[in-house]
Amino acid sequence: MNTVTWSDFEKLDIRVGTIIDASYFPEAKKPAYKLSIDFGGDIGIKTSSAQITSLYTPEQLLQQQIIAVINFPPKQIATFKSECLVLGIYNENGEVVLIQPAQNVSNGLKLG
């Protein structure tokens, strides 16, 4: 396992946001959704491509709060610009399970 310093971790800007739009992303190489996520007034709305189709439908994702890294550089994925990385963990079947706050909190709050 690689060791990181506290200053390495502090470089990541990890925030809470609410999914306000989710749709299928047929141009992606692997099954994915295009997400629009509201991170609140100071940050606004960011987009993300997420390979979470095996456990979630677009309808289930709407209004769900998620945790995401918002300060990676944008990444072009086929015809879509992904501006943040939604965080999840792989379950025993290799499916991504979203990491979510246990209670609703304000969009834009920073992991700390």
C-alpha angles and dihedrals in degrees: 000000000000118000121228128192126236088250089056090054092046090060090069115088103208115181144171118247139168122236107236099171134022128177139161116273104211094173093063117104091229124035108280146151130233108231133194111202128192112218095176136259102313095047104024127190122342130182129228139180110222129188094212101116097118096066104024138051122208089250092054091051097056113109092004116138116229139178118240143171104239104181102066113112114264114271124211110224110183105300096344134083112221110204102179141024116241109213125231142147130236115246124212090279094053093254121138115245114196120241107231137173113261089230133028112268134174117289113255098032111146126235106247 
